[in-house]
């Protein structure tokens, strides 16, 4: 089985897992045995050191295509790393839109078009291609040689869906094959001119074409009249999209003096060179096209999650909003239930945009907070105080309060990216943004990040596309950008050290209102996004005199300190304050409860609370001591509780005659419970008295014959005697 077949794999970015540089393998020492060593390493680890993608499949770099037709020529395609390259040099005489490319037919033509003089702005006259040695036969073999203006022209040399590679795309492909020092052979066609087996001169070092890229040595055209075409058979040079400025100011990109990035492969080396210094404008190079990266997304224009940059169809949500309380009632949306998040009462209070000093800012809800979906661009604080425009280096570095500027003091850039605000501006967080809005704190940013994809938070905030494809504002490659949140982060760059502007199109940098003192002075926490990955950095690495973009956020909530749901961080009253009931605190406990009975003083009802009382009050909560009880034996109406003989004397007060006649003891022994059983004189019968010693009722001998004990011996005594006369005593 051929080695190429063995090492092919569809594992994306496999070289990032196992690559020769990472493993620190000294492949130079392996020399000619490198390929064998790599194949052994592949078997050992179960993966492939190279990440050449296997052709086919909807999500492969070439999306299942093996070739493409373009203006009368068919080009084979090859997948390397995560990219789909032309496997042949470009031969087009036209731009993608059909415009003709100026063709040099002599060195006079060539020189006139590659040495423009004037204002530094490209024109159609500068676009130029030439045949090697002006030969049709060589053109059919090697393709055309194009100048840098043609390679970077926005009309695009390549077919729709393809582009002239950025240097980083070449770099990724080269890294997947072991890096610049070892990859050249894997990209070169095999054979040599001397042996009649190829287009390269000897030695064509380590040429294997394992990648299938099939680089051929077309050489280059140059502005020298003595040597107009050089290096054919020796070198393969490819122009890139990258423009490398000779000036460090980065203020202007001068086409007269800026070099175009190149990628080169050589006959006598295993290098694949991608230098930073580029190539001057008087050279003509080969072109390889590369397919735009696969971007999965909703391609249905009716859905709110429609992605115009998507080239691979992904899921769409076409739910209808049927709730009339939402602002998109009756419309299609990407929201799970069909209703857009900007609903009445939500964090953005039902507003889709906010106008501030005549400029409109779209709003977006993320994780329960409302954000500006556009960078701040105001010349005033919210009290109408001017924010000073700080133009000079000294003004910027010595500022002690709010300050602003546009990137490179450019009105056109300001219109796109908003303004850059001095770090001192965020000390007054409540004044820079509109009333009810603030510059986000570090915690606001942290809360936002917490609700994003942990593996790609920055990608969910960044606008997709890049300027290489004319699809966005970011530098290539703008990896993992989806803008899934609608935050619309743009790469507005920063102002650094007073007069130095950096990172336009490369980084989105946002100030926070959180600052701290360090050993090196006061620093401001800053949020950073970049074009190379999907990270979201939150750090205090930004010194106070750095300038960055600002996003305003609104923290809706209850701002009344007396409310139970008071939010000290809230900046805008959402009308949802809640308060305790009268007499109670927010925990539901009484404010005052003197008797600790769980009933607040305000709600106590005084009265009799004892159910047995005649004046018991069921509604009373606090006993005021007014309870009235019935006499013993009687109810509250004065009626006997018990009156067995219905004589009007309560049973409790009834007493058997025997008890009185025979005394307490006799009555007690008789079990007469209705009698007064307390031992006392009152319990003895007539003519008797209670004897404490004997504990009995004894006859009263004080007045003999006074049987009724009235102190008189009279008729009544006689009658008593006669009544008992003849009866035996017990």
Wavefront OBJ file of the C-alpha trace (Angstrom):
o trace
v 0.000 0.000 0.000
v 1.434 3.438 -0.873
v 2.664 5.515 2.044
v 0.358 8.347 1.024
v -2.635 6.078 1.496
v -1.356 4.924 4.861
v -0.928 8.392 6.233
v -4.151 9.907 4.969
v -6.622 10.696 7.730
v -9.645 12.891 8.324
v -8.596 13.842 11.823
v -8.816 17.625 12.076
v -5.773 19.439 13.403
v -4.120 16.140 14.236
v -0.759 17.763 13.988
v -1.704 19.852 16.987
v -1.860 16.636 18.982
v 1.144 14.946 17.529
v 3.533 17.121 15.616
v 7.169 17.012 15.125
v 7.865 20.361 16.668
v 5.863 19.603 19.758
v 7.543 16.271 20.212
v 10.916 17.959 19.806
v 12.107 15.196 17.475
v 15.319 16.038 15.769
v 14.304 15.107 12.270
v 17.411 16.672 10.825
v 19.362 13.777 12.268
v 16.961 11.357 10.586
v 17.814 12.855 7.211
v 16.700 10.577 4.378
v 15.038 8.142 6.733
v 12.448 10.671 7.970
v 9.532 9.277 5.980
v 10.145 5.807 7.246
v 10.424 7.078 10.796
v 7.158 8.952 10.444
v 5.322 5.917 9.174
v 6.647 3.925 12.117
v 5.552 6.677 14.522
v 2.134 6.646 12.900
v 1.671 2.958 13.535
v 3.000 3.289 17.088
v 0.553 5.969 18.201
v -2.444 4.940 16.125
v -2.644 8.361 14.484
v -0.981 10.150 11.641
v 1.678 12.793 12.201
v 0.347 14.625 9.165
v -3.273 15.693 9.218
v -4.021 15.296 5.529
v -7.791 15.007 5.360
v -9.319 12.101 3.498
v -11.326 13.262 0.500
v -15.082 13.089 0.525
v -17.723 13.695 3.128
v -20.018 16.643 3.607
v -17.840 18.151 6.316
v -14.440 17.510 4.781
v -12.540 20.636 3.657
v -13.457 20.071 -0.009
v -17.068 19.206 0.906
v -16.878 16.071 -1.221
v -15.522 17.751 -4.371
v -12.433 16.345 -6.081
v -12.100 19.048 -8.766
v -13.552 22.353 -9.900
v -14.040 24.001 -13.302
v -13.130 27.655 -13.595
v -13.105 29.709 -16.794
v -12.394 26.758 -19.039
v -9.878 24.923 -16.860
v -10.407 21.975 -14.514
v -8.383 22.004 -11.303
v -7.822 19.002 -9.067
v -8.405 19.591 -5.363
v -6.421 18.288 -2.409
v -7.207 18.374 1.291
v -4.351 19.291 3.640
v -4.924 19.847 7.318
v -8.336 21.533 7.410
v -7.969 23.228 4.026
v -8.974 22.419 0.457
v -6.291 23.636 -1.990
v -6.003 23.701 -5.734
v -3.544 20.952 -6.664
v -2.522 22.962 -9.738
v -1.330 26.489 -10.432
v -3.956 29.019 -11.455
v -4.365 29.762 -15.186
v -7.126 32.335 -15.207
v -7.198 35.462 -17.383
v -10.177 36.824 -15.461
v -11.248 37.822 -12.000
v -14.151 36.042 -10.416
v -16.595 38.703 -11.662
v -15.433 38.261 -15.244
v -13.225 41.358 -15.434
v -10.119 40.750 -17.481
v -6.725 40.723 -15.831
v -4.216 42.897 -17.591
v -1.741 40.648 -19.324
v 1.826 41.667 -19.902
v 3.152 40.662 -23.264
v 6.548 42.284 -22.815
v 8.749 43.437 -19.996
v 7.815 47.006 -20.855
v 4.184 46.128 -20.092
v 5.187 44.323 -16.958
v 7.337 47.109 -15.595
v 4.707 49.735 -16.293
v 2.177 47.862 -14.241
v 4.329 46.678 -11.350
v 5.991 50.041 -10.781
v 3.030 52.383 -10.334
v 3.545 55.936 -9.199
v 0.891 58.061 -7.625
v -1.355 58.130 -4.599
v -0.801 54.622 -3.355
v -4.275 53.402 -4.212
v -4.611 50.341 -6.424
v -6.193 50.618 -9.865
v -7.086 48.114 -12.546
v -3.957 49.042 -14.469
v -1.847 47.535 -11.745
v -3.396 44.079 -12.009
v -1.167 41.987 -14.187
v -0.370 38.400 -15.164
v 2.273 37.081 -17.496
v 3.143 33.790 -19.150
v 6.499 32.282 -18.175
v 8.865 33.532 -20.887
v 5.704 34.782 -22.596
v 5.216 31.161 -23.737
v 1.803 29.533 -24.292
v 3.294 26.089 -23.838
v 4.894 27.006 -20.532
v 1.632 28.626 -19.421
v -0.175 25.341 -19.989
v 2.366 23.598 -17.758
v 3.095 26.131 -15.048
v 0.074 28.405 -15.098
v 0.284 32.181 -14.981
v 2.544 34.447 -12.939
v 0.556 37.176 -11.190
v 1.690 40.371 -9.526
v 0.780 41.280 -5.954
v -1.999 43.636 -7.012
v -3.788 40.868 -8.829
v -3.362 38.495 -5.863
v -4.866 40.989 -3.401
v -7.506 42.521 -5.687
v -10.950 42.441 -4.016
v -12.431 41.115 -7.269
v -10.706 37.818 -6.349
v -8.626 35.726 -8.716
v -10.252 32.532 -7.457
v -13.686 30.958 -8.061
v -16.695 31.704 -5.892
v -16.196 30.052 -2.517
v -12.400 30.131 -2.932
v -9.714 32.751 -2.314
v -6.007 33.419 -2.619
v -4.593 31.878 0.586
v -3.597 33.960 3.545
v -0.077 33.255 4.761
v -1.535 31.653 7.903
v -3.382 29.096 5.793
v -0.127 28.095 4.167
v 1.441 28.085 7.621
v -1.189 25.689 9.012
v -0.768 23.339 6.055
v 3.007 23.388 6.399
v 2.849 22.821 10.157
v 0.674 19.767 9.580
v 3.541 18.276 7.586
v 6.169 18.839 10.236
v 6.929 22.534 9.911
v 8.814 24.813 7.547
v 12.141 22.972 7.915
v 10.778 19.549 6.934
v 7.628 19.952 4.843
v 9.001 21.029 1.463
v 9.439 17.544 0.075
v 5.915 16.568 0.992
v 4.566 19.394 -1.209
v 6.839 18.979 -4.263
v 6.166 16.817 -7.305
v 8.683 14.045 -7.679
v 11.279 13.461 -10.372
v 13.854 15.692 -12.035
v 14.509 17.267 -15.398
v 17.802 15.399 -15.738
v 16.121 12.024 -15.471
v 13.175 13.058 -17.550
v 10.797 12.187 -14.714
v 9.804 15.629 -13.502
v 10.006 19.403 -13.717
v 12.596 19.993 -10.969
v 16.313 20.235 -11.275
v 18.420 17.888 -9.264
v 18.551 17.072 -6.461
v 14.849 17.836 -5.792
v 15.624 17.087 -2.148
v 13.289 14.605 -0.401
v 10.476 15.167 -2.884
v 7.593 12.786 -2.131
v 4.464 14.897 -2.764
v 2.871 13.066 0.164
v 0.401 15.883 0.582
v -0.744 15.793 -3.033
v -0.164 19.561 -3.288
v 1.972 18.976 -6.429
v 4.097 22.119 -6.247
v 5.941 22.724 -9.531
v 8.876 25.120 -10.081
v 7.390 27.893 -12.187
v 9.989 30.319 -10.866
v 9.100 34.006 -10.996
v 8.897 37.054 -13.185
v 10.828 40.091 -12.090
v 11.352 43.638 -13.201
v 14.897 43.099 -14.364
v 15.345 43.514 -18.097
v 18.441 41.386 -18.005
v 16.758 38.447 -16.253
v 12.975 38.826 -16.582
v 12.170 35.190 -15.747
v 14.222 33.305 -13.203
v 14.286 30.144 -11.055
v 12.062 27.969 -13.304
v 12.930 24.425 -12.385
v 14.488 25.591 -9.121
v 11.759 27.226 -7.035
v 8.007 27.333 -6.624
v 6.760 30.686 -5.295
v 3.138 31.409 -4.344
v 1.637 34.806 -3.564
v -0.649 35.106 -0.512
v -3.324 37.563 0.514
v -1.062 39.004 3.192
v 0.320 42.501 2.774
v 3.401 43.195 4.840
v 4.032 46.903 5.442
v 7.543 48.289 5.546
v 6.430 51.070 7.863
v 6.048 50.392 11.580
v 3.422 53.083 12.057
v 0.702 50.908 10.577
v -1.176 54.130 9.978
v -1.310 53.694 6.227
v -0.846 50.729 3.988
v 1.148 51.933 1.017
v 0.944 49.658 -1.988
v 4.142 51.156 -3.440
v 6.160 50.069 -0.444
v 4.275 47.172 1.069
v 5.465 43.663 0.247
v 3.134 40.821 -0.579
v 3.427 37.649 1.481
v 4.827 34.600 -0.278
v 5.294 30.868 0.274
v 8.239 29.132 -1.431
v 9.511 25.595 -2.070
v 13.022 24.886 -3.386
v 14.734 22.233 -5.547
v 17.750 21.813 -3.267
v 16.086 21.970 0.122
v 13.358 20.377 2.189
v 12.184 23.801 3.379
v 8.804 25.334 2.828
v 9.521 28.991 3.485
v 6.849 31.493 4.513
v 8.886 34.622 5.332
v 7.607 37.708 7.078
v 9.352 40.131 4.780
v 7.333 39.118 1.730
v 8.110 39.943 -1.886
v 8.317 43.319 -3.663
v 5.883 44.461 -6.284
v 8.117 43.811 -9.297
v 7.758 40.029 -9.036
v 5.256 37.634 -10.549
v 4.335 34.482 -8.664
v 2.142 31.428 -9.030
v -1.244 31.310 -7.360
v -2.985 28.442 -5.586
v -6.585 28.913 -4.560
v -7.998 27.555 -1.315
v -11.625 26.908 -0.440
v -13.335 29.128 2.074
v -13.575 27.238 5.388
v -16.704 25.214 5.961
v -19.069 27.276 8.048
v -22.073 25.373 9.299
v -25.112 27.515 9.886
v -28.704 28.221 9.069
v -29.012 29.037 5.384
v -32.738 29.814 5.491
v -33.142 33.573 5.129
v -36.527 33.448 6.889
v -34.994 32.425 10.214
v -33.463 34.882 12.643
v -30.497 32.544 13.011
v -29.853 32.818 9.271
v -26.116 33.070 8.627
v -25.301 34.676 5.257
v -21.721 33.393 5.498
v -22.695 29.751 5.997
v -21.738 27.382 3.189
v -22.806 24.163 4.900
v -26.441 23.923 5.900
v -27.053 23.686 9.615
v -30.208 23.583 11.761
v -32.679 26.446 11.602
v -35.441 27.336 13.994
v -38.554 28.526 12.211
v -40.968 28.603 15.122
v -43.754 31.173 14.990
v -44.277 33.480 17.932
v -47.899 33.104 18.984
v -47.722 35.176 22.170
v -49.109 38.698 21.563
v -47.123 40.015 24.533
v -43.874 39.665 22.578
v -42.625 42.196 20.079
v -42.246 39.637 17.248
v -45.768 38.255 17.593
v -46.723 36.476 14.380
v -43.135 36.422 13.101
v -40.576 33.677 12.608
v -37.708 33.516 15.047
v -34.815 31.392 16.175
v -35.974 31.432 19.789
v -36.882 28.048 21.201
v -40.549 28.929 21.659
v -40.719 31.173 18.638
v -40.827 34.395 20.642
v -37.981 36.851 20.586
v -36.203 37.563 23.860
v -36.836 41.281 23.800
v -40.219 40.899 25.432
v -42.020 43.429 27.562
v -40.697 43.185 31.089
v -37.450 41.519 30.036
v -34.012 42.940 30.822
v -34.204 45.298 27.823
v -37.723 46.351 28.780
v -39.098 45.448 25.386
v -36.776 47.845 23.557
v -34.895 46.783 20.445
v -32.593 49.815 20.404
v -31.576 52.858 22.427
v -30.797 56.339 21.112
v -28.052 58.258 22.908
v -27.032 61.727 21.770
v -28.523 61.118 18.351
v -26.896 57.729 17.735
v -28.843 54.501 17.788
v -27.543 51.407 19.543
v -29.188 48.016 19.030
v -29.866 46.120 22.253
v -29.418 42.468 23.045
v -30.333 40.381 26.058
v -27.713 37.909 27.266
v -27.992 35.878 30.449
v -30.616 38.135 31.981
v -28.782 41.396 31.277
v -29.257 44.016 28.589
v -26.259 45.125 26.499
v -25.447 47.556 23.754
v -24.843 45.489 20.622
v -22.619 48.230 19.220
v -19.506 49.996 20.499
v -20.050 53.295 22.263
v -19.561 56.404 20.157
v -20.401 59.443 22.248
v -18.668 62.803 22.611
v -20.547 63.570 25.836
v -21.131 62.221 29.311
v -24.779 61.623 30.161
v -24.994 65.030 31.870
v -24.018 66.621 28.525
v -20.489 67.373 29.701
v -17.995 67.209 26.829
v -15.568 64.302 26.783
v -12.254 65.826 25.720
v -10.821 64.693 22.400
v -7.222 63.812 23.243
v -5.154 64.009 20.081
v -1.592 64.553 21.187
v 0.533 61.983 22.949
v 0.976 64.273 25.946
v -2.752 64.969 26.294
v -3.487 61.254 26.322
v -0.757 60.212 28.737
v -1.420 63.039 31.213
v -5.211 62.790 31.258
v -6.770 62.772 34.716
v -10.349 62.358 33.608
v -12.473 61.054 30.742
v -10.953 61.183 27.269
v -11.639 59.805 23.812
v -10.403 59.425 20.266
v -11.072 57.382 17.160
v -8.603 54.810 15.904
v -5.862 56.706 14.048
v -8.175 59.733 14.385
v -10.132 58.315 11.426
v -13.769 59.338 10.976
v -14.443 56.322 8.768
v -13.069 53.914 11.368
v -15.026 55.669 14.096
v -18.242 55.131 12.171
v -17.577 51.375 12.124
v -15.862 50.710 15.436
v -16.995 53.563 17.654
v -14.449 55.433 19.754
v -11.615 54.413 22.040
v -11.983 55.735 25.592
v -9.204 56.551 28.011
v -9.025 54.300 31.074
v -9.819 57.285 33.303
v -13.246 57.462 31.679
v -14.470 54.388 33.536
v -13.902 55.879 36.964
v -17.234 57.535 36.427
v -19.121 54.454 35.344
v -22.512 56.038 35.706
v -21.686 59.079 33.546
v -20.085 57.655 30.419
v -23.122 55.577 29.513
v -26.733 56.806 29.410
v -28.763 57.264 32.571
v -29.705 53.827 33.843
v -26.726 52.247 32.051
v -23.150 51.613 33.194
v -19.768 50.580 31.917
v -19.775 46.859 32.785
v -17.885 45.828 35.886
v -15.518 42.909 35.887
v -18.299 40.864 37.485
v -20.707 41.843 34.700
v -18.227 40.436 32.173
v -17.643 37.337 34.295
v -21.406 36.729 34.539
v -21.655 37.111 30.778
v -18.833 34.640 30.174
v -20.348 32.150 32.608
v -23.371 31.841 30.338
v -21.413 31.319 27.119
v -19.902 28.198 25.601
v -16.982 27.448 27.921
v -14.909 26.224 24.968
v -15.720 29.160 22.715
v -17.004 32.201 24.639
v -15.266 34.716 22.394
v -16.577 33.062 19.236
v -20.139 33.530 20.451
v -19.488 37.271 20.791
v -17.510 37.942 17.585
v -19.043 38.881 14.271
v -18.217 36.183 11.691
v -16.212 36.548 8.503
v -12.978 38.348 7.755
v -11.634 40.951 5.391
v -9.694 38.374 3.346
v -13.007 36.943 2.120
v -14.664 40.370 2.134
v -17.181 38.896 4.589
v -16.339 40.829 7.743
v -14.127 43.278 9.585
v -11.780 40.782 11.245
v -8.347 39.717 10.140
v -8.050 36.232 8.789
v -8.807 33.600 10.031
v -11.279 34.857 12.696
v -11.567 31.351 14.044
v -14.761 30.018 15.636
v -16.690 33.281 15.214
v -20.444 32.654 15.259
v -21.899 35.739 16.996
v -24.435 33.333 18.479
v -25.332 35.919 21.135
v -25.868 38.835 18.754
v -23.258 40.813 20.709
v -21.573 41.925 17.452
v -18.052 42.283 18.810
v -15.906 44.192 16.296
v -12.094 44.403 16.249
v -11.713 48.073 17.128
v -8.139 47.736 18.403
v -6.672 50.019 21.055
v -4.635 53.143 21.701
v -1.371 52.403 23.450
v 1.335 54.657 24.876
v -0.316 57.850 23.759
v 0.439 57.846 20.032
v 0.479 54.167 19.181
v -2.612 52.526 17.707
v -2.625 48.732 17.543
v -4.654 45.627 16.736
v -7.316 47.106 14.457
v -9.136 44.192 12.809
v -7.235 41.790 15.049
v -8.659 42.336 18.538
v -11.838 43.513 20.202
v -10.884 45.126 23.515
v -13.444 46.415 26.011
v -12.939 48.371 29.207
v -14.574 47.455 32.490
v -15.354 49.817 35.360
v -13.318 47.698 37.770
v -9.844 48.968 38.582
v -7.236 48.168 41.184
v -3.935 49.393 42.477
v -0.892 47.288 41.707
v 2.810 47.635 42.159
v 2.952 49.275 38.760
v 0.104 51.737 39.279
v -3.605 51.695 38.628
v -4.867 49.090 36.205
v -8.270 48.535 34.653
v -9.777 45.132 34.031
v -10.224 44.584 30.322
v -11.954 42.014 28.142
v -10.141 40.802 25.043
v -11.209 38.825 21.975
v -8.955 38.023 19.049
v -9.090 36.695 15.495
v -6.997 33.600 16.138
v -9.220 31.700 18.561
v -12.494 31.716 20.469
v -11.107 32.796 23.833
v -12.447 35.586 26.037
v -9.771 36.999 28.298
v -10.650 39.082 31.383
v -7.578 40.599 32.983
v -6.191 43.709 34.637
v -3.368 43.976 32.144
v -4.680 47.269 30.831
v -2.992 50.310 32.330
v -5.060 53.414 32.848
v -3.780 55.332 29.831
v -4.712 52.576 27.380
v -7.705 53.304 25.198
v -10.257 50.644 24.281
v -13.848 50.205 23.184
v -16.779 50.452 25.584
v -20.056 48.583 25.743
v -22.826 49.798 28.019
v -24.988 47.443 30.021
v -28.146 47.940 31.980
v -28.791 46.118 35.216
v -32.559 46.277 35.612
v -33.948 45.619 39.032
v -35.506 47.203 42.100
v -33.593 50.290 43.172
v -35.761 51.139 46.260
v -33.724 50.340 49.361
v -36.959 49.808 51.318
v -38.084 46.994 49.054
v -37.550 43.339 49.898
v -35.921 42.708 46.502
v -33.710 45.782 46.505
v -30.753 45.270 44.173
v -27.784 47.440 45.034
v -26.217 46.655 41.641
v -29.281 47.605 39.638
v -29.137 50.800 37.650
v -32.629 50.907 36.238
v -35.955 50.412 38.022
v -37.811 47.617 36.274
v -40.987 48.312 38.230
v -40.877 44.976 40.017
v -40.130 46.064 43.599
v -41.828 43.962 46.273
v -42.610 45.127 49.792
v -43.566 43.360 53.081
v -47.082 43.416 54.481
v -47.817 46.077 57.080
v -46.339 45.185 60.444
v -44.023 42.536 58.997
v -40.443 42.613 57.744
v -39.222 41.041 54.459
v -38.606 37.741 56.240
v -42.268 37.515 57.272
v -41.520 38.184 60.940
v -43.287 40.831 63.056
v -41.583 44.151 63.324
v -42.958 44.416 66.956
v -44.261 41.495 69.043
v -44.168 42.465 72.720
v -45.542 39.182 74.076
v -43.693 36.998 71.562
v -46.857 35.192 70.611
v -46.172 35.451 66.860
v -48.853 38.086 66.411
v -47.612 41.563 65.591
v -48.626 44.280 68.072
v -50.499 46.060 65.314
v -52.762 43.074 64.846
v -53.369 42.105 68.534
v -57.083 42.054 69.672
v -57.514 42.467 73.458
v -60.177 40.410 75.287
v -60.847 37.200 77.151
v -58.990 34.327 75.519
v -60.012 31.500 77.920
v -62.684 29.312 76.415
v -64.173 28.318 79.839
v -64.914 31.929 80.703
v -68.426 33.317 80.377
v -67.119 36.220 78.246
v -64.698 34.231 76.020
v -63.912 36.098 72.751
v -62.774 33.788 69.923
v -61.345 36.698 67.931
v -59.241 37.948 70.836
v -55.448 37.331 70.589
v -54.281 39.067 73.757
v -55.842 38.230 77.207
v -56.611 41.492 78.936
v -57.644 39.955 82.315
v -61.385 40.543 81.908
v -62.448 36.890 81.923
v -65.556 36.108 84.087
v -66.234 32.574 85.353
v -69.553 31.047 86.765
v -70.012 30.243 90.468
v -69.277 26.713 91.544
v -72.035 24.335 90.562
v -73.635 26.828 88.229
v -73.311 27.678 84.588
v -72.816 31.194 83.211
v -76.558 31.706 83.261
v -76.809 30.877 87.005
v -78.428 27.482 86.387
v -77.279 24.413 88.302
v -75.017 22.278 86.383
v -76.602 19.286 88.161
v -79.947 19.171 90.023
v -81.023 15.536 90.184
v -84.201 16.111 92.167
v -85.049 19.316 90.331
v -85.512 21.133 93.620
v -83.572 24.139 92.585
v -80.671 23.176 94.829
v -77.647 22.057 92.922
v -76.671 18.521 93.721
v -73.344 19.749 94.885
v -75.100 21.615 97.685
v -77.593 18.824 98.656
v -76.978 16.961 102.012
v -78.705 13.830 103.477
v -80.424 14.277 106.820
v -78.472 11.387 108.158
v -75.342 13.367 107.841
v -76.666 16.053 110.071
v -78.267 13.626 112.548
v -75.350 11.330 112.857
v -72.607 13.785 112.430
v -69.800 14.161 109.938
v -68.429 10.670 110.526
v -71.717 8.989 110.009
v -72.393 10.948 106.917
v -68.947 10.248 105.629
v -69.273 6.546 106.313
v -72.576 6.530 104.534
v -70.819 7.807 101.433
v -72.975 10.857 101.098
v -70.823 12.754 98.622
v -73.403 15.516 98.338
v -72.843 16.476 101.940
v -70.387 18.906 103.231
v -67.696 16.454 104.206
v -65.385 18.920 105.816
v -65.153 18.065 109.553
v -66.541 21.057 111.383
v -69.212 22.017 113.897
v -71.577 22.854 111.095
v -71.803 19.203 110.213
v -73.282 18.141 113.601
v -77.073 17.816 114.085
v -79.290 19.762 116.446
v -78.343 19.413 120.104
v -74.868 18.209 119.233
v -71.461 19.708 118.932
v -68.226 18.710 117.336
v -65.773 17.207 119.762
v -62.218 17.750 118.553
v -60.829 14.983 120.781
v -63.279 12.281 119.841
v -63.737 13.656 116.366
v -67.501 13.124 116.808
v -70.700 15.087 117.242
v -71.596 14.859 120.937
v -74.791 15.973 122.744
v -74.756 19.526 123.872
v -74.885 19.250 127.699
v -74.730 22.925 128.355
v -78.517 23.232 128.385
v -80.117 19.925 129.254
v -83.518 19.481 127.671
v -82.878 22.123 125.000
v -83.322 19.577 122.319
v -83.573 22.065 119.447
v -80.531 23.900 120.715
v -82.273 27.181 120.697
v -81.211 27.915 124.219
v -84.823 27.556 125.515
v -86.493 24.570 127.030
v -89.837 25.017 125.443
v -92.688 23.373 123.601
v -90.521 22.630 120.674
v -88.186 20.605 122.860
v -91.193 18.616 124.166
v -92.449 17.946 120.757
v -89.026 16.662 119.724
v -88.949 14.372 122.730
v -92.390 12.993 121.944
v -91.393 12.485 118.363
v -88.568 10.177 119.360
v -90.320 8.745 122.413
v -90.201 4.963 122.518
v -87.731 4.578 119.684
v -84.510 2.804 120.536
v -81.194 4.631 120.245
v -78.658 3.218 117.826
l 1 2 3 4 5 6 7 8 9 10 11 12 13 14 15 16 17 18 19 20 21 22 23 24 25 26 27 28 29 30 31 32 33 34 35 36 37 38 39 40 41 42 43 44 45 46 47 48 49 50 51 52 53 54 55 56 57 58 59 60 61 62 63 64 65 66 67 68 69 70 71 72 73 74 75 76 77 78 79 80 81 82 83 84 85 86 87 88 89 90 91 92 93 94 95 96 97 98 99 100 101 102 103 104 105 106 107 108 109 110 111 112 113 114 115 116 117 118 119 120 121 122 123 124 125 126 127 128 129 130 131 132 133 134 135 136 137 138 139 140 141 142 143 144 145 146 147 148 149 150 151 152 153 154 155 156 157 158 159 160 161 162 163 164 165 166 167 168 169 170 171 172 173 174 175 176 177 178 179 180 181 182 183 184 185 186 187 188 189 190 191 192 193 194 195 196 197 198 199 200 201 202 203 204 205 206 207 208 209 210 211 212 213 214 215 216 217 218 219 220 221 222 223 224 225 226 227 228 229 230 231 232 233 234 235 236 237 238 239 240 241 242 243 244 245 246 247 248 249 250 251 252 253 254 255 256 257 258 259 260 261 262 263 264 265 266 267 268 269 270 271 272 273 274 275 276 277 278 279 280 281 282 283 284 285 286 287 288 289 290 291 292 293 294 295 296 297 298 299 300 301 302 303 304 305 306 307 308 309 310 311 312 313 314 315 316 317 318 319 320 321 322 323 324 325 326 327 328 329 330 331 332 333 334 335 336 337 338 339 340 341 342 343 344 345 346 347 348 349 350 351 352 353 354 355 356 357 358 359 360 361 362 363 364 365 366 367 368 369 370 371 372 373 374 375 376 377 378 379 380 381 382 383 384 385 386 387 388 389 390 391 392 393 394 395 396 397 398 399 400 401 402 403 404 405 406 407 408 409 410 411 412 413 414 415 416 417 418 419 420 421 422 423 424 425 426 427 428 429 430 431 432 433 434 435 436 437 438 439 440 441 442 443 444 445 446 447 448 449 450 451 452 453 454 455 456 457 458 459 460 461 462 463 464 465 466 467 468 469 470 471 472 473 474 475 476 477 478 479 480 481 482 483 484 485 486 487 488 489 490 491 492 493 494 495 496 497 498 499 500 501 502 503 504 505 506 507 508 509 510 511 512 513 514 515 516 517 518 519 520 521 522 523 524 525 526 527 528 529 530 531 532 533 534 535 536 537 538 539 540 541 542 543 544 545 546 547 548 549 550 551 552 553 554 555 556 557 558 559 560 561 562 563 564 565 566 567 568 569 570 571 572 573 574 575 576 577 578 579 580 581 582 583 584 585 586 587 588 589 590 591 592 593 594 595 596 597 598 599 600 601 602 603 604 605 606 607 608 609 610 611 612 613 614 615 616 617 618 619 620 621 622 623 624 625 626 627 628 629 630 631 632 633 634 635 636 637 638 639 640 641 642 643 644 645 646 647 648 649 650 651 652 653 654 655 656 657 658 659 660 661 662 663 664 665 666 667 668 669 670 671 672 673 674 675 676 677 678 679 680 681 682 683 684 685 686 687 688 689 690 691 692 693 694 695 696 697 698 699 700 701 702 703 704 705 706 707 708 709 710 711 712 713 714 715 716 717 718 719 720 721 722 723 724 725 726 727 728 729 730
